[in-house]
Amino acid sequence: MNTLLVGEIHLSAEELLGKNTQLLKITNEQFLQTKSFPDVQAVVLRTFTPLKTAELQKFPELRYVVACSVGTDNLDLGALKQRNIQLVHCPGTNANSVAEHTLYLMLSLLREDAQKPYAELKNKTVGLIGFGAIGKLVAKKLQGFQARLIAFDVIEQDPKVLTELGVEMKDYDTVLREADLLTIHVPLNRHTEKMITSTSFERMKWNCFLINTSRAEVVHEEDLLQEYRDGRFRGIALDVCSPQLKEKMNKGNVLITDHCAAQGEDSFREQCIKPVEEFVRIMNGGSH
């Protein structure tokens, strides 16, 4: 099978592709500049590569898309389904790395200034917006800090898991209103895009902390910038934001990392090797 690899993936995954397919490797820039890939049946990519309607038209023979990332907002899922192109995708492989990065951001914000008394997690209320694989791992890692944990999710949760993690499920407004630290863990889709707006911020406590390791588009950036300038937050930590927002939020207790939360060495390997292994298995006759 002719397989196109766009960009860099873990060497183990690339070697596995090379052993099982006719592999062509190109950069993201080369991919965007090339008009057609007439003989390619499978494309392997990460979240940095768009595969929407225009890009899909480059592949008349495409049968498989192998996503070596967790988010799928770079893909046109409807078009893939319409063309009967199989998506090979292993969500959850980055969960531990993002959860650890969330705690790093959280603790870093709390110790904003060692020259004065800093905030502690003990007895604070941590609110989680989104309680999937990452949200649950964040809660698990917070268990030893003696914090109160509350969460919101549109998906009904297993009561046994909630008891084990010590988490109370609340409605959206309650989580916003009661959280001393609010951390966002939702996927980007039409329901979550710009779900955090000025209306959301107005419901939050004054001097709370905000952490976002999901997607920049989940937060309305102009509204966030206004609240930042008004002094609502004691600290803001973003792993995802636009360059324009990063440039403007350059004072105070602000910590911005460059969309690296999912890039721990272990999770990077898992994000790449798991879907490639699954792709090879399917190619060799296994069911999806």
C-alpha positions in Angstrom: 0.0 0.0 0.0 1.3 3.5 -0.9 1.4 5.5 2.3 2.2 9.2 2.7 3.7 10.4 6.0 3.3 14.1 6.6 5.8 15.6 9.1 7.6 13.9 12.0 6.3 11.0 14.0 8.1 8.7 16.5 10.9 6.8 14.9 9.5 3.4 16.0 6.2 4.2 14.3 7.9 5.4 11.1 10.0 2.2 11.0 6.9 0.1 11.3 5.3 1.9 8.4 8.4 1.4 6.3 8.4 -2.3 6.9 4.7 -2.7 6.0 4.0 -0.1 3.3 5.5 1.8 0.4 6.3 4.9 2.4 6.8 8.4 1.1 7.7 11.0 3.7 7.3 14.8 3.2 7.1 17.9 5.3 3.9 19.8 6.1 4.9 22.6 3.8 5.5 20.2 0.9 2.1 18.6 1.6 0.3 22.0 1.4 2.2 22.9 -1.8 1.6 19.7 -3.7 -1.5 19.6 -5.8 -2.2 15.9 -6.0 -1.2 12.5 -4.6 -2.8 10.2 -7.2 -1.4 6.9 -6.1 -1.6 7.3 -2.3 -4.0 5.0 -0.4 -3.1 6.0 3.2 -2.0 9.2 4.8 -0.4 9.4 8.2 -0.4 12.8 9.9 -0.5 14.7 13.2 -2.7 17.5 14.5 -0.5 20.2 12.8 -1.6 19.0 9.3 -5.1 20.0 8.0 -7.1 17.5 6.1 -10.3 19.3 5.1 -12.2 19.3 1.9 -9.5 21.0 -0.2 -6.7 18.7 1.0 -8.9 15.6 0.6 -9.3 16.4 -3.0 -5.6 15.8 -3.5 -6.2 12.0 -2.8 -8.5 10.3 -5.4 -7.5 6.8 -4.1 -7.4 7.5 -0.4 -8.7 4.7 1.8 -7.1 5.3 5.2 -6.3 8.3 7.4 -4.0 7.5 10.3 -4.1 10.2 13.0 -1.1 10.3 15.3 -2.7 12.7 17.6 -5.7 12.9 19.9 -7.7 15.9 18.6 -9.5 15.5 15.3 -10.4 19.2 14.7 -7.8 19.2 11.8 -9.9 16.6 9.9 -13.1 16.8 8.0 -14.8 13.9 9.6 -18.0 14.3 7.6 -16.1 14.2 4.3 -14.1 11.1 5.4 -17.4 9.3 6.2 -18.9 10.4 2.9 -16.0 9.0 0.9 -15.9 5.9 3.1 -12.3 6.7 4.1 -11.4 4.8 7.3 -10.0 6.9 10.2 -7.5 5.1 12.4 -7.4 7.1 15.7 -6.4 6.2 19.2 -7.8 8.8 21.7 -6.4 8.9 25.2 -2.8 8.2 24.3 -1.7 11.7 25.4 -3.8 11.9 28.5 -1.1 11.4 31.1 1.3 14.0 29.6 -1.5 16.6 29.4 -2.6 15.8 33.0 1.0 16.2 34.3 1.4 19.4 32.3 -1.8 20.7 33.8 -0.5 20.1 37.3 2.8 21.8 36.4 0.9 24.9 35.2 -1.4 24.8 38.3 1.4 24.6 40.8 3.5 27.2 39.0 0.7 29.7 39.1 0.1 29.1 42.8 3.7 29.9 43.5 3.5 33.2 41.6 5.9 35.1 43.9 8.1 33.4 46.5 8.6 36.7 48.2 5.1 36.8 49.6 2.6 34.2 50.9 1.5 32.1 48.0 -1.6 30.2 47.5 -1.8 26.4 48.2 -4.0 23.7 46.7 -5.1 22.5 50.1 -8.7 23.4 50.8 -9.1 25.0 47.4 -11.9 24.1 45.0 -10.6 22.9 41.6 -13.2 23.0 38.8 -12.7 20.8 35.7 -14.6 21.7 32.6 -14.6 18.4 30.7 -14.2 15.1 32.5 -13.0 12.6 29.9 -9.7 10.7 30.0 -7.6 13.8 30.7 -10.0 15.3 33.2 -10.1 12.0 35.2 -6.3 11.8 35.3 -6.0 15.3 36.5 -8.4 14.5 39.3 -6.5 11.3 40.1 -3.2 13.2 40.4 -4.8 15.9 42.6 -6.1 13.4 45.1 -3.2 13.9 47.5 -3.5 17.7 47.7 -6.6 17.8 49.9 -8.4 20.0 47.4 -12.1 19.8 46.7 -12.8 18.6 43.1 -15.8 19.5 41.1 -16.4 18.8 37.4 -18.8 19.5 34.5 -19.3 17.2 31.5 -22.2 16.7 29.1 -21.6 12.9 29.3 -23.1 11.0 32.3 -20.3 9.7 34.5 -19.9 6.4 36.4 -20.8 7.0 40.1 -18.2 4.4 41.1 -15.4 6.3 39.3 -16.6 9.6 40.8 -16.4 8.1 44.3 -12.9 6.7 43.6 -11.6 10.0 42.4 -13.4 12.1 45.0 -15.2 14.3 42.4 -18.6 15.9 42.5 -20.4 16.5 39.2 -22.0 19.9 39.0 -23.7 22.0 36.3 -21.6 24.3 34.2 -22.5 27.5 36.1 -21.8 26.0 39.5 -18.3 24.9 38.5 -17.6 28.4 37.2 -18.9 30.0 40.3 -17.3 27.8 42.9 -13.8 27.1 41.4 -10.7 28.7 42.8 -8.8 27.1 40.0 -10.6 26.3 36.7 -9.0 23.9 34.3 -10.4 23.2 30.8 -10.3 19.7 29.2 -12.8 19.6 26.4 -12.3 18.6 22.8 -12.8 21.3 20.1 -16.0 20.9 18.2 -19.0 23.0 17.2 -20.4 22.7 20.8 -17.2 23.8 22.6 -15.9 26.5 20.2 -15.8 29.7 22.2 -17.7 28.1 25.1 -15.7 30.2 27.6 -16.8 33.8 27.0 -17.3 37.1 28.9 -20.5 35.6 30.3 -18.5 32.6 31.7 -15.8 34.9 33.1 -18.4 37.1 34.9 -19.6 34.0 36.8 -16.1 33.1 38.0 -14.6 34.2 41.3 -12.5 37.3 41.4 -8.8 36.3 41.9 -9.3 32.8 40.6 -6.8 30.9 38.5 -7.5 29.8 34.9 -5.7 26.9 33.1 -6.3 25.8 29.5 -4.6 22.8 28.0 -7.3 21.9 25.5 -7.6 24.1 22.4 -7.2 27.9 22.0 -10.6 28.1 20.2 -12.5 26.9 23.3 -11.9 30.3 24.9 -13.0 33.6 23.4 -9.7 35.3 23.4 -10.9 38.9 23.2 -13.1 38.4 26.2 -10.2 36.7 28.1 -7.9 39.6 27.2 -10.4 42.1 28.6 -10.8 40.1 31.9 -7.0 39.9 32.1 -6.7 43.7 31.8 -9.5 44.2 34.3 -7.5 42.1 36.8 -10.1 39.3 37.4 -7.5 36.5 37.5 -4.8 35.9 40.1 -3.1 33.7 37.5 -3.6 32.4 33.9 -1.8 29.5 32.3 -2.3 28.6 28.7 -0.8 25.8 26.6 -2.8 26.9 23.7 -3.4 30.5 22.4 -2.9 32.7 19.4 0.4 34.6 18.9 -1.6 37.8 19.2 -2.9 37.0 22.6 0.5 35.8 23.8 2.0 39.1 22.8 -0.6 41.1 24.6 -0.6 39.1 27.8 2.9 39.9 28.8 2.6 41.1 32.4 1.6 39.6 35.7 1.2 36.0 36.7 0.8 34.6 33.2 2.4 31.3 32.0 2.2 30.4 28.3 3.7 27.2 26.9 3.8 26.4 23.2 1.1 23.7 22.7 3.5 21.1 24.3 1.3 19.6 26.9 0.8 16.4 24.9 4.5 16.1 23.9 5.9 14.1 26.8 8.4 11.5 25.5 6.2 8.6 26.5 2.9 10.0 25.2 4.5 11.1 21.9 5.5 7.5 21.3 2.1 6.2 22.3 0.3 8.8 20.1 2.3 7.6 17.1 2.8 3.9 17.6 -0.7 2.9 18.7 -2.6 4.1 15.6 0.2 2.9 13.3 0.0 -0.6 14.9 -3.7 -0.5 14.5 -3.4 0.5 10.8 -1.0 -2.3 10.1 -3.3 -4.8 11.9 -6.3 -3.6 9.7 -4.2 -3.8 6.6 -3.3 -7.3 7.4 -6.9 -8.4 7.7 -7.9 -7.4 11.2 -11.2 -5.7 11.8 -11.4 -2.1 13.1 
